[in-house]
Amino acid sequence: METTIIFCEECGHKNVVPLEALEDKSKPIKCEGCLDILRIVKRDERNPEVKVKKDDKDDTLF
């Protein structure tokens, strides 16, 4: 069984989650530390430490 690690945003607990649980959207995944529901945030695969933020406004002056 393949697993992945997801850190809880609330308490910082390191959760080991089976990949099958990520694919099954019917049940939410709860943190083993604080029992809060884990929110899965997609991160930039090339640099997992950096969250990608899109800026909608263009600040170029003409």
N, C-alpha and C positions, 0 to 999 in steps of 0.2 A: 504494500500500500504506500503510495507516494504522499508526502506531506509537504506543507509549506509553513513558514513562520509569519504570524501577523502580530504586530505589537498593538496593544490597546491604547487609544488616544486618551482615555480617562485616567487609568492607573499605571500605564506603562508595562503591564504584564506581557511576557512573551508567550504567545499561544501557538501550540503546534496543531495545525488544522489539516485534516485529510483533504486532498484535492477534490474528492467526490462531494464533500460537504460544500465546497465553493460552487460546484456546478448545480447542486440542488437548491433552487431559489425558494422552495416552499417553506423551509425552516430557517429562521435567522440563527447565526452563529453567536454564541455568548462567550464573553471573556471568562476564563477560568479563575481570574483573580477577583474582579468586582461584580461579575455576573451582568455587566452592561452588554447590550447588543453591539457587536463589532461592525463598524462601517468600513466597507472595503473601498479604499481609495486607489485609483489607478495612478501609478507613478511613471515617470519617464524611464524606460527600460535601459537607456544608455547610461544614465546617472541616477541611481535610485535615491540618492540623498537629496536631490533637488526636485521640488514640486514645480510643475509647469503652470505658469499663469499667463493667460492671454490678456493683452491690453487692447481694448477696443478703440481707444481714442488715438488719433494720429496727431502728434505735437509738432509737425513740420510747418514752418511759417513760409508763406509765399509773398 
